[in-house]
Amino acid sequence: MARGSQRPFAIFLVLFAFAMPHPAPPEPETDRSPPETWRPEAFEAPDYYALDELLSEEVKDLRDEVRAFVTNEVEPIIEEHAQEASFPHQLIPAFAEHGLLGPTLPAEYGGGGHSSIAYGLMMQELERGDSGLRSFCSVTGSLVMYPIWRYGTEAQKERWLPALARAEAIGCFGLTEPNVGSNPSDMETRARREGDTWVLDGHKRWSTNASMADVALIWAKDEDDVVRGFLVETDREGVSTPTIDETWSLRAAVTSEVVLDGVQVPDSARLPHAEGLKGPLSCLTQARYGICWGTIGAAMACYDTARQHAQNREQFGQPIGGFQLMQERLVDMVQEITKAQLLNWRLGTLKETGTMRPQQVSLAKRNNCQTALEIARSARQMLGGNGVTSMYPVMRHMNNLESVVTYEGTHEVHTLIVGEDVTGLNAFT
């Protein structure tokens, strides 16, 4: 055959080869099992100054119950939910079962009637699992149930508190707005009265739980610029709750907006005993108290992960925990955790006696958020490259804490609150 007559046949063979199905290349074998240097079930809570000796058996039992719940039911699933940016709805009934929704409120309304220290320790253990889960429970108990109990009517208490405590209803809190954060007195959401009806217009942002909530506690200014609270069912006409997606933090939580467009509610939806900013700020004090404890739970999780890793990871022929620089990191962590634990215990005793001041909560929130974030960052470095993966919980805690250090009063705002308290001089203006 002549050379020229072979070319069409060669082209045909090439095309035929491309048209034939080709088997997919084999997946590379990758070991996706957890690292040998850390086991979540081997968690040991740091208690360097024997704080347990200051706690009653009842309080320790409540803490240990939540600790076991987090170890057995939260930790096996939370990393996957964080990676998928999904909330573990299946855990909501368990929150109610373990008394995590309104634990300090009276039992007659579905609460646990527990002490403030017991509540703090429950939030500590829950945030050891994930800040987003503690946020769910904090919002329900401190930002929705508490104001209903403190400022609501008997009918409002009977309607909402038992349902919220049993997780038969979910609540959210609407104070922050797109243009209003640290200065809530500038809120733009308005409420105007028309007879026995109130009409609400406005836009709330960064509202935990809103997209799955049944009721939203909305703070708005009336026609006299007085701040009032309203219980707004989220299925009312004019209410929308779009989620805030694609965040790098609190990925296992539901964070949303609440948009109110001519929403009509009866006067019976108004909290009659809440007038002015004292109402929402008192709620924030309750929630911040829970954050003070919760953040130390996250810090404990990061510390214990780093401690186990240091004991079990070998380099240069010995466990890395035998090196001076690794020991220094661990000592710094346990030192700061111990200081924060004692700070929380004292804050709790003050709260129990009714002498706790909001400025004292600001100091603890400021200290403990910063402490937890620094511990998470140090633990991440101890874990090396794997520290940025979901093999360990540390990077997730670190990202979550970037939100916690900001919400419910930024680090800087709490600095100025305490600064004014110790100097008598207002540095806000």
C-alpha positions as a Markdown table, in Angstrom:
| # | Residue | x | y | z |
|---|---|---|---|---|
| 1 | Met | 0.0 | 0.0 | 0.0 |
| 2 | Ala | 1.3 | 3.5 | -0.8 |
| 3 | Arg | 2.4 | 5.8 | 2.1 |
| 4 | Gly | -0.4 | 8.3 | 1.3 |
| 5 | Ser | -3.1 | 5.6 | 1.4 |
| 6 | Gln | -2.1 | 4.6 | 5.0 |
| 7 | Arg | -2.9 | 8.0 | 6.6 |
| 8 | Pro | -6.8 | 7.7 | 6.6 |
| 9 | Phe | -6.5 | 4.3 | 8.2 |
| 10 | Ala | -4.2 | 5.6 | 10.9 |
| 11 | Ile | -6.5 | 8.5 | 11.7 |
| 12 | Phe | -9.4 | 6.0 | 11.9 |
| 13 | Leu | -7.5 | 3.9 | 14.5 |
| 14 | Val | -6.7 | 7.0 | 16.6 |
| 15 | Leu | -10.4 | 8.1 | 16.6 |
| 16 | Phe | -11.5 | 4.6 | 17.3 |
| 17 | Ala | -9.2 | 4.4 | 20.3 |
| 18 | Phe | -10.6 | 7.7 | 21.7 |
| 19 | Ala | -14.2 | 6.5 | 21.2 |
| 20 | Met | -13.6 | 3.2 | 23.1 |
| 21 | Pro | -14.6 | 3.4 | 26.8 |
| 22 | His | -11.7 | 3.6 | 29.2 |
| 23 | Pro | -11.8 | 2.3 | 32.7 |
| 24 | Ala | -11.4 | 5.0 | 35.4 |
| 25 | Pro | -8.0 | 5.2 | 37.0 |
| 26 | Pro | -8.0 | 3.4 | 40.4 |
| 27 | Glu | -8.6 | 5.6 | 43.4 |
| 28 | Pro | -5.4 | 6.1 | 45.4 |
| 29 | Glu | -5.4 | 4.3 | 48.7 |
| 30 | Thr | -5.6 | 6.9 | 51.4 |
| 31 | Asp | -5.8 | 6.2 | 55.1 |
| 32 | Arg | -8.6 | 8.4 | 56.4 |
| 33 | Ser | -8.8 | 7.0 | 59.9 |
| 34 | Pro | -8.2 | 9.3 | 62.8 |
| 35 | Pro | -4.6 | 9.8 | 63.9 |
| 36 | Glu | -3.2 | 7.5 | 66.6 |
| 37 | Thr | -2.2 | 10.4 | 68.7 |
| 38 | Trp | -5.7 | 11.5 | 69.9 |
| 39 | Arg | -8.9 | 9.7 | 71.0 |
| 40 | Pro | -11.9 | 11.9 | 71.9 |
| 41 | Glu | -13.2 | 9.3 | 74.4 |
| 42 | Ala | -9.9 | 9.6 | 76.3 |
| 43 | Phe | -10.7 | 13.3 | 77.2 |
| 44 | Glu | -9.4 | 14.3 | 80.6 |
| 45 | Ala | -10.7 | 17.6 | 81.9 |
| 46 | Pro | -8.0 | 19.9 | 83.4 |
| 47 | Asp | -8.7 | 20.7 | 87.0 |
| 48 | Tyr | -5.3 | 21.8 | 88.3 |
| 49 | Tyr | -6.6 | 23.7 | 91.3 |
| 50 | Ala | -9.2 | 21.0 | 92.3 |
| 51 | Leu | -12.2 | 23.1 | 91.4 |
| 52 | Asp | -14.3 | 20.0 | 91.7 |
| 53 | Glu | -14.0 | 20.2 | 95.5 |
| 54 | Leu | -16.0 | 23.4 | 95.4 |
| 55 | Leu | -18.9 | 21.8 | 93.5 |
| 56 | Ser | -21.9 | 19.9 | 94.9 |
| 57 | Glu | -22.5 | 16.3 | 93.9 |
| 58 | Glu | -25.6 | 17.4 | 92.1 |
| 59 | Val | -23.8 | 20.0 | 90.0 |
| 60 | Lys | -21.0 | 17.5 | 89.1 |
| 61 | Asp | -23.6 | 14.9 | 88.1 |
| 62 | Leu | -25.2 | 17.5 | 85.7 |
| 63 | Arg | -21.9 | 18.4 | 84.2 |
| 64 | Asp | -20.9 | 14.8 | 83.8 |
| 65 | Glu | -24.2 | 13.9 | 82.1 |
| 66 | Val | -23.6 | 16.6 | 79.5 |
| 67 | Arg | -19.9 | 15.6 | 79.2 |
| 68 | Ala | -20.9 | 12.1 | 78.4 |
| 69 | Phe | -23.5 | 13.3 | 75.9 |
| 70 | Val | -20.9 | 15.4 | 74.1 |
| 71 | Thr | -18.4 | 12.5 | 74.0 |
| 72 | Asn | -20.8 | 9.9 | 72.9 |
| 73 | Glu | -23.3 | 11.7 | 70.6 |
| 74 | Val | -21.8 | 15.0 | 69.5 |
| 75 | Glu | -18.1 | 14.3 | 68.8 |
| 76 | Pro | -18.7 | 11.3 | 66.4 |
| 77 | Ile | -20.8 | 13.5 | 64.1 |
| 78 | Ile | -19.9 | 17.2 | 64.5 |
| 79 | Glu | -16.9 | 17.3 | 62.2 |
| 80 | Glu | -18.9 | 16.0 | 59.3 |
| 81 | His | -21.6 | 18.6 | 60.0 |
| 82 | Ala | -19.1 | 21.4 | 60.1 |
| 83 | Gln | -17.5 | 20.2 | 56.9 |
| 84 | Glu | -21.0 | 20.1 | 55.2 |
| 85 | Ala | -22.1 | 23.4 | 56.9 |
| 86 | Ser | -25.2 | 21.6 | 58.3 |
| 87 | Phe | -26.9 | 21.8 | 61.6 |
| 88 | Pro | -27.3 | 18.4 | 63.4 |
| 89 | His | -31.1 | 18.6 | 63.9 |
| 90 | Gln | -31.2 | 15.1 | 65.3 |
| 91 | Leu | -29.6 | 16.4 | 68.5 |
| 92 | Ile | -32.3 | 18.9 | 69.3 |
| 93 | Pro | -34.5 | 16.4 | 71.3 |
| 94 | Ala | -31.4 | 15.4 | 73.2 |
| 95 | Phe | -30.8 | 19.1 | 74.2 |
| 96 | Ala | -34.2 | 19.0 | 75.9 |
| 97 | Glu | -33.7 | 15.6 | 77.4 |
| 98 | His | -30.5 | 16.7 | 79.1 |
| 99 | Gly | -32.0 | 19.9 | 80.3 |
| 100 | Leu | -29.9 | 22.3 | 78.2 |
| 101 | Leu | -32.8 | 24.6 | 77.3 |
| 102 | Gly | -33.5 | 27.1 | 80.1 |
| 103 | Pro | -31.8 | 25.1 | 82.9 |
| 104 | Thr | -32.0 | 27.9 | 85.4 |
| 105 | Leu | -35.6 | 28.8 | 84.8 |
| 106 | Pro | -38.3 | 27.6 | 87.3 |
| 107 | Ala | -39.5 | 24.0 | 86.8 |
| 108 | Glu | -43.1 | 25.2 | 86.6 |
| 109 | Tyr | -42.3 | 26.7 | 83.2 |
| 110 | Gly | -40.3 | 23.7 | 82.0 |
| 111 | Gly | -36.9 | 24.9 | 83.2 |
| 112 | Gly | -34.5 | 22.9 | 85.4 |
| 113 | Gly | -34.4 | 25.2 | 88.4 |
| 114 | His | -30.6 | 24.7 | 88.5 |
| 115 | Ser | -27.9 | 27.0 | 89.9 |
| 116 | Ser | -26.0 | 29.4 | 87.8 |
| 117 | Ile | -22.8 | 27.4 | 88.3 |
| 118 | Ala | -24.5 | 24.3 | 87.1 |
| 119 | Tyr | -25.7 | 26.1 | 84.0 |
| 120 | Gly | -22.2 | 27.4 | 83.3 |
| 121 | Leu | -20.7 | 24.0 | 83.5 |
| 122 | Met | -23.4 | 22.5 | 81.2 |
| 123 | Met | -22.5 | 25.2 | 78.6 |
| 124 | Gln | -18.8 | 24.5 | 79.1 |
| 125 | Glu | -19.3 | 20.9 | 78.3 |
| 126 | Leu | -21.6 | 21.6 | 75.3 |
| 127 | Glu | -19.1 | 24.0 | 73.8 |
| 128 | Arg | -16.4 | 21.4 | 74.3 |
| 129 | Gly | -18.4 | 19.8 | 71.5 |
| 130 | Asp | -19.0 | 22.8 | 69.4 |
| 131 | Ser | -19.7 | 26.6 | 69.8 |
| 132 | Gly | -22.6 | 26.4 | 67.4 |
| 133 | Leu | -24.4 | 23.9 | 69.6 |
| 134 | Arg | -23.9 | 26.0 | 72.7 |
| 135 | Ser | -25.1 | 29.0 | 70.8 |
| 136 | Phe | -28.4 | 27.1 | 69.9 |
| 137 | Cys | -29.0 | 26.4 | 73.6 |
| 138 | Ser | -27.8 | 29.8 | 74.8 |
| 139 | Val | -30.1 | 31.7 | 72.5 |
| 140 | Thr | -33.0 | 29.5 | 73.5 |
| 141 | Gly | -32.4 | 29.8 | 77.2 |
| 142 | Ser | -30.9 | 33.3 | 77.7 |
| 143 | Leu | -32.2 | 35.3 | 74.8 |
| 144 | Val | -35.7 | 33.9 | 74.3 |
| 145 | Met | -36.9 | 32.1 | 77.4 |
| 146 | Tyr | -35.3 | 34.4 | 79.9 |
| 147 | Pro | -36.9 | 37.6 | 78.6 |
| 148 | Ile | -40.3 | 35.9 | 78.3 |
| 149 | Trp | -39.9 | 34.8 | 81.9 |
| 150 | Arg | -38.6 | 38.2 | 83.1 |
| 151 | Tyr | -40.7 | 40.6 | 81.0 |
| 152 | Gly | -43.6 | 38.6 | 79.7 |
| 153 | Thr | -47.2 | 38.0 | 80.7 |
| 154 | Glu | -48.4 | 34.9 | 82.4 |
| 155 | Ala | -50.1 | 33.9 | 79.1 |
| 156 | Gln | -46.9 | 34.4 | 77.2 |
| 157 | Lys | -45.0 | 32.3 | 79.7 |
| 158 | Glu | -47.5 | 29.4 | 79.6 |
| 159 | Arg | -47.6 | 29.4 | 75.8 |
| 160 | Trp | -43.9 | 29.6 | 75.0 |
| 161 | Leu | -41.7 | 28.5 | 77.9 |
| 162 | Pro | -42.7 | 24.8 | 78.3 |
| 163 | Ala | -42.6 | 24.4 | 74.5 |
| 164 | Leu | -39.2 | 25.9 | 74.2 |
| 165 | Ala | -37.8 | 23.9 | 77.1 |
| 166 | Arg | -39.1 | 20.6 | 75.4 |
| 167 | Ala | -37.7 | 21.7 | 72.0 |
| 168 | Glu | -41.3 | 21.6 | 70.6 |
| 169 | Ala | -40.7 | 25.2 | 69.6 |
| 170 | Ile | -37.5 | 26.9 | 68.6 |
| 171 | Gly | -36.8 | 30.6 | 69.2 |
| 172 | Cys | -34.4 | 33.3 | 68.0 |
| 173 | Phe | -33.4 | 36.8 | 69.0 |
| 174 | Gly | -33.4 | 39.9 | 66.8 |
| 175 | Leu | -31.3 | 42.8 | 67.9 |
| 176 | Thr | -28.3 | 43.3 | 65.6 |
| 177 | Glu | -29.0 | 44.9 | 62.3 |
| 178 | Pro | -27.1 | 45.4 | 59.0 |
| 179 | Asn | -26.2 | 49.0 | 60.0 |
| 180 | Val | -26.3 | 48.6 | 63.8 |
| 181 | Gly | -24.1 | 46.3 | 65.8 |
| 182 | Ser | -22.2 | 47.6 | 68.9 |
| 183 | Asn | -24.6 | 50.6 | 69.4 |
| 184 | Pro | -28.1 | 49.1 | 69.6 |
| 185 | Ser | -29.6 | 52.5 | 70.6 |
| 186 | Asp | -29.4 | 53.3 | 66.9 |
| 187 | Met | -31.6 | 50.4 | 65.8 |
| 188 | Glu | -33.7 | 51.2 | 62.7 |
| 189 | Thr | -36.4 | 48.5 | 63.1 |
| 190 | Arg | -39.7 | 50.3 | 63.9 |
| 191 | Ala | -43.0 | 49.4 | 65.5 |
| 192 | Arg | -46.0 | 51.6 | 65.0 |
| 193 | Arg | -49.3 | 51.0 | 66.8 |
| 194 | Glu | -52.6 | 50.8 | 65.0 |
| 195 | Gly | -55.3 | 50.2 | 67.6 |
| 196 | Asp | -54.6 | 46.8 | 69.2 |
| 197 | Thr | -52.2 | 45.9 | 66.5 |
| 198 | Trp | -48.5 | 46.6 | 66.1 |
| 199 | Val | -46.9 | 46.9 | 62.6 |
| 200 | Leu | -43.2 | 46.0 | 62.5 |
| 201 | Asp | -40.7 | 47.0 | 59.7 |
| 202 | Gly | -37.0 | 46.3 | 59.8 |
| 203 | His | -34.1 | 44.0 | 59.2 |
| 204 | Lys | -32.2 | 41.9 | 61.8 |
| 205 | Arg | -28.9 | 40.2 | 61.1 |
| 206 | Trp | -26.8 | 37.5 | 62.7 |
| 207 | Ser | -29.7 | 35.8 | 64.4 |
| 208 | Thr | -28.8 | 32.3 | 65.5 |
| 209 | Asn | -31.6 | 29.7 | 64.8 |
| 210 | Ala | -33.8 | 32.2 | 62.9 |
| 211 | Ser | -34.3 | 30.0 | 59.7 |
| 212 | Met | -35.6 | 27.1 | 61.8 |
| 213 | Ala | -37.4 | 29.2 | 64.5 |
| 214 | Asp | -41.0 | 29.2 | 65.4 |
| 215 | Val | -40.9 | 32.5 | 67.2 |
| 216 | Ala | -38.5 | 35.5 | 67.0 |
| 217 | Leu | -38.0 | 38.0 | 69.9 |
| 218 | Ile | -37.7 | 41.2 | 68.0 |
| 219 | Trp | -36.6 | 44.5 | 69.5 |
| 220 | Ala | -37.9 | 47.6 | 67.8 |
| 221 | Lys | -38.4 | 51.3 | 68.5 |
| 222 | Asp | -41.9 | 52.6 | 68.8 |
| 223 | Glu | -43.1 | 56.0 | 67.6 |
| 224 | Asp | -41.7 | 57.6 | 70.7 |
| 225 | Asp | -38.3 | 55.9 | 70.2 |
| 226 | Val | -38.9 | 53.6 | 73.1 |
| 227 | Val | -37.3 | 50.1 | 72.6 |
| 228 | Arg | -39.9 | 47.3 | 73.0 |
| 229 | Gly | -39.8 | 43.6 | 72.6 |
| 230 | Phe | -42.3 | 41.6 | 70.5 |
| 231 | Leu | -42.8 | 37.8 | 70.2 |
| 232 | Val | -43.3 | 37.3 | 66.4 |
| 233 | Glu | -44.3 | 34.0 | 65.0 |
| 234 | Thr | -42.0 | 33.4 | 62.0 |
| 235 | Asp | -44.9 | 32.1 | 59.8 |
| 236 | Arg | -46.7 | 35.5 | 59.9 |
| 237 | Glu | -47.1 | 37.3 | 56.6 |
| 238 | Gly | -44.2 | 39.6 | 55.9 |
| 239 | Val | -41.6 | 37.6 | 57.9 |
| 240 | Ser | -38.7 | 36.1 | 56.1 |
| 241 | Thr | -35.6 | 34.4 | 57.5 |
| 242 | Pro | -32.9 | 33.9 | 54.9 |
| 243 | Thr | -29.8 | 32.1 | 56.0 |
| 244 | Ile | -26.3 | 33.6 | 56.0 |
| 245 | Asp | -24.3 | 31.0 | 54.1 |
| 246 | Glu | -20.7 | 30.4 | 53.2 |
| 247 | Thr | -19.2 | 31.3 | 56.5 |
| 248 | Trp | -15.9 | 30.0 | 57.7 |
| 249 | Ser | -17.1 | 29.9 | 61.3 |
| 250 | Leu | -19.9 | 28.3 | 63.3 |
| 251 | Arg | -20.5 | 26.1 | 60.3 |
| 252 | Ala | -22.6 | 23.6 | 62.3 |
| 253 | Ala | -25.0 | 26.3 | 63.4 |
| 254 | Val | -27.9 | 28.1 | 61.7 |
| 255 | Thr | -27.2 | 31.8 | 61.3 |
| 256 | Ser | -29.8 | 33.9 | 59.6 |
| 257 | Glu | -31.4 | 37.3 | 59.0 |
| 258 | Val | -34.9 | 38.3 | 60.0 |
| 259 | Val | -36.7 | 40.6 | 57.6 |
| 260 | Leu | -39.9 | 42.3 | 58.7 |
| 261 | Asp | -42.1 | 43.9 | 56.0 |
| 262 | Gly | -45.3 | 45.3 | 57.4 |
| 263 | Val | -45.6 | 42.4 | 59.9 |
| 264 | Gln | -48.8 | 42.7 | 62.0 |
| 265 | Val | -48.9 | 41.4 | 65.6 |
| 266 | Pro | -51.4 | 41.8 | 68.3 |
| 267 | Asp | -50.6 | 43.9 | 71.4 |
| 268 | Ser | -50.6 | 40.5 | 73.3 |
| 269 | Ala | -47.3 | 39.8 | 71.5 |
| 270 | Arg | -45.6 | 42.7 | 73.2 |
| 271 | Leu | -43.5 | 42.0 | 76.3 |
| 272 | Pro | -45.3 | 44.5 | 78.6 |
| 273 | His | -42.5 | 44.8 | 81.2 |
| 274 | Ala | -39.7 | 45.6 | 78.8 |
| 275 | Glu | -39.2 | 49.2 | 77.9 |
| 276 | Gly | -35.9 | 50.7 | 76.7 |
| 277 | Leu | -32.5 | 49.2 | 76.1 |
| 278 | Lys | -32.4 | 47.7 | 79.6 |
| 279 | Gly | -34.6 | 44.8 | 78.3 |
| 280 | Pro | -32.3 | 43.5 | 75.5 |
| 281 | Leu | -29.1 | 44.3 | 77.4 |
| 282 | Ser | -30.2 | 42.3 | 80.4 |
| 283 | Cys | -30.7 | 39.3 | 78.0 |
| 284 | Leu | -27.2 | 39.8 | 76.6 |
| 285 | Thr | -25.8 | 39.7 | 80.2 |
| 286 | Gln | -27.4 | 36.3 | 80.7 |
| 287 | Ala | -26.1 | 35.0 | 77.4 |
| 288 | Arg | -22.6 | 36.4 | 77.9 |
| 289 | Tyr | -22.4 | 34.6 | 81.2 |
| 290 | Gly | -22.9 | 31.3 | 79.4 |
| 291 | Ile | -20.3 | 32.3 | 76.8 |
| 292 | Cys | -17.8 | 32.9 | 79.7 |
| 293 | Trp | -18.1 | 29.2 | 80.6 |
| 294 | Gly | -18.6 | 27.8 | 77.1 |
| 295 | Thr | -15.4 | 29.2 | 75.6 |
| 296 | Ile | -13.4 | 27.4 | 78.3 |
| 297 | Gly | -15.0 | 24.2 | 77.2 |
| 298 | Ala | -13.6 | 24.8 | 73.7 |
| 299 | Ala | -10.2 | 25.7 | 75.2 |
| 300 | Met | -10.3 | 22.4 | 77.3 |
| 301 | Ala | -11.0 | 20.4 | 74.1 |
| 302 | Cys | -8.0 | 22.0 | 72.3 |
| 303 | Tyr | -5.7 | 21.6 | 75.3 |
| 304 | Asp | -6.5 | 17.9 | 75.8 |
| 305 | Thr | -6.2 | 17.2 | 72.1 |
| 306 | Ala | -2.7 | 18.8 | 72.1 |
| 307 | Arg | -1.8 | 17.0 | 75.4 |
| 308 | Gln | -2.7 | 13.6 | 74.0 |
| 309 | His | -0.8 | 14.3 | 70.8 |
| 310 | Ala | 2.3 | 15.5 | 72.7 |
| 311 | Gln | 2.3 | 12.2 | 74.7 |
| 312 | Asn | 1.8 | 9.9 | 71.7 |
| 313 | Arg | 3.5 | 11.6 | 68.7 |
| 314 | Glu | 7.2 | 10.7 | 68.4 |
| 315 | Gln | 9.9 | 12.7 | 66.6 |
| 316 | Phe | 13.6 | 12.4 | 66.9 |
| 317 | Gly | 13.2 | 9.2 | 68.8 |
| 318 | Gln | 10.9 | 10.4 | 71.6 |
| 319 | Pro | 7.4 | 11.8 | 72.3 |
| 320 | Ile | 7.3 | 15.5 | 71.4 |
| 321 | Gly | 5.9 | 16.2 | 74.8 |
| 322 | Gly | 9.4 | 15.6 | 76.1 |
| 323 | Phe | 10.7 | 18.7 | 74.4 |
| 324 | Gln | 10.8 | 21.9 | 76.4 |
| 325 | Leu | 9.0 | 24.1 | 73.9 |
| 326 | Met | 6.0 | 21.6 | 73.7 |
| 327 | Gln | 5.8 | 21.5 | 77.5 |
| 328 | Glu | 5.9 | 25.3 | 77.6 |
| 329 | Arg | 2.9 | 25.5 | 75.3 |
| 330 | Leu | 0.9 | 23.0 | 77.4 |
| 331 | Val | 1.8 | 24.7 | 80.7 |
| 332 | Asp | 0.7 | 28.1 | 79.3 |
| 333 | Met | -2.6 | 26.4 | 78.3 |
| 334 | Val | -3.4 | 24.8 | 81.6 |
| 335 | Gln | -2.4 | 27.9 | 83.4 |
| 336 | Glu | -4.8 | 30.1 | 81.5 |
| 337 | Ile | -7.6 | 27.5 | 81.7 |
| 338 | Thr | -7.1 | 27.3 | 85.5 |
| 339 | Lys | -7.3 | 31.1 | 85.9 |
| 340 | Ala | -10.5 | 31.2 | 83.7 |
| 341 | Gln | -12.1 | 28.3 | 85.6 |
| 342 | Leu | -11.6 | 30.2 | 88.9 |
| 343 | Leu | -12.9 | 33.4 | 87.3 |
| 344 | Asn | -16.0 | 31.6 | 86.2 |
| 345 | Trp | -16.6 | 30.0 | 89.5 |
| 346 | Arg | -16.4 | 33.3 | 91.3 |
| 347 | Leu | -18.6 | 35.0 | 88.7 |
| 348 | Gly | -21.2 | 32.2 | 89.2 |
| 349 | Thr | -21.2 | 32.6 | 93.0 |
| 350 | Leu | -21.8 | 36.3 | 92.5 |
| 351 | Lys | -24.7 | 35.6 | 90.2 |
| 352 | Glu | -26.2 | 33.1 | 92.7 |
| 353 | Thr | -26.2 | 35.8 | 95.4 |
| 354 | Gly | -27.7 | 38.4 | 93.0 |
| 355 | Thr | -24.6 | 40.7 | 93.3 |
| 356 | Met | -23.1 | 40.0 | 89.8 |
| 357 | Arg | -22.7 | 43.2 | 87.8 |
| 358 | Pro | -22.7 | 43.4 | 83.9 |
| 359 | Gln | -19.2 | 44.8 | 84.0 |
| 360 | Gln | -17.9 | 41.7 | 85.7 |
| 361 | Val | -19.5 | 39.6 | 83.0 |
| 362 | Ser | -17.7 | 41.8 | 80.4 |
| 363 | Leu | -14.4 | 41.2 | 82.1 |
| 364 | Ala | -14.9 | 37.4 | 82.0 |
| 365 | Lys | -16.2 | 37.4 | 78.5 |
| 366 | Arg | -13.3 | 39.4 | 77.3 |
| 367 | Asn | -10.7 | 37.3 | 79.1 |
| 368 | Asn | -12.1 | 33.9 | 78.4 |
| 369 | Cys | -12.8 | 34.4 | 74.7 |
| 370 | Gln | -9.2 | 35.7 | 74.1 |
| 371 | Thr | -7.8 | 32.9 | 76.3 |
| 372 | Ala | -9.7 | 30.2 | 74.4 |
| 373 | Leu | -8.7 | 31.6 | 71.0 |
| 374 | Glu | -5.0 | 31.8 | 71.9 |
| 375 | Ile | -5.1 | 28.2 | 73.3 |
| 376 | Ala | -6.7 | 27.0 | 70.1 |
| 377 | Arg | -4.1 | 28.7 | 68.0 |
| 378 | Ser | -1.2 | 27.2 | 70.1 |
| 379 | Ala | -2.8 | 23.7 | 70.0 |
| 380 | Arg | -3.1 | 23.9 | 66.3 |
| 381 | Gln | 0.6 | 24.6 | 65.9 |
| 382 | Met | 1.4 | 21.7 | 68.2 |
| 383 | Leu | -0.5 | 19.4 | 65.9 |
| 384 | Gly | 1.6 | 20.3 | 62.8 |
| 385 | Gly | 0.1 | 20.1 | 59.4 |
| 386 | Asn | -2.7 | 17.7 | 60.4 |
| 387 | Gly | -3.9 | 20.4 | 62.8 |
| 388 | Val | -5.7 | 22.2 | 59.9 |
| 389 | Thr | -7.7 | 19.1 | 59.0 |
| 390 | Ser | -10.8 | 17.6 | 60.4 |
| 391 | Met | -8.8 | 14.8 | 61.9 |
| 392 | Tyr | -8.6 | 16.9 | 65.0 |
| 393 | Pro | -11.3 | 19.3 | 66.4 |
| 394 | Val | -8.9 | 22.2 | 67.0 |
| 395 | Met | -9.2 | 24.1 | 63.7 |
| 396 | Arg | -13.0 | 24.0 | 63.9 |
| 397 | His | -12.9 | 25.4 | 67.5 |
| 398 | Met | -10.4 | 28.1 | 66.4 |
| 399 | Asn | -12.7 | 29.2 | 63.6 |
| 400 | Asn | -15.8 | 29.1 | 65.8 |
| 401 | Leu | -14.0 | 31.2 | 68.5 |
| 402 | Glu | -13.4 | 33.9 | 65.9 |
| 403 | Ser | -17.1 | 34.5 | 65.9 |
| 404 | Val | -17.6 | 34.1 | 69.7 |
| 405 | Val | -14.9 | 36.7 | 70.4 |
| 406 | Thr | -17.0 | 39.1 | 68.3 |
| 407 | Tyr | -20.7 | 38.4 | 69.0 |
| 408 | Glu | -22.6 | 39.6 | 72.0 |
| 409 | Gly | -20.1 | 42.4 | 72.5 |
| 410 | Thr | -16.8 | 42.5 | 70.8 |
| 411 | His | -13.5 | 42.3 | 72.7 |
| 412 | Glu | -13.0 | 46.0 | 72.2 |
| 413 | Val | -16.5 | 46.9 | 73.5 |
| 414 | His | -16.0 | 44.9 | 76.6 |
| 415 | Thr | -12.7 | 46.6 | 77.1 |
| 416 | Leu | -14.4 | 50.0 | 77.1 |
| 417 | Ile | -17.1 | 48.7 | 79.4 |
| 418 | Val | -14.6 | 47.6 | 82.0 |
| 419 | Gly | -12.5 | 50.7 | 81.3 |
| 420 | Glu | -15.3 | 53.0 | 82.1 |
| 421 | Asp | -16.1 | 51.0 | 85.3 |
| 422 | Val | -12.5 | 51.3 | 86.6 |
| 423 | Thr | -12.0 | 55.0 | 85.6 |
| 424 | Gly | -15.4 | 56.5 | 85.7 |
| 425 | Leu | -14.7 | 58.0 | 82.3 |
| 426 | Asn | -16.8 | 57.1 | 79.1 |
| 427 | Ala | -14.5 | 56.3 | 76.2 |
| 428 | Phe | -17.3 | 55.4 | 73.8 |
| 429 | Thr | -17.8 | 58.9 | 72.6 |
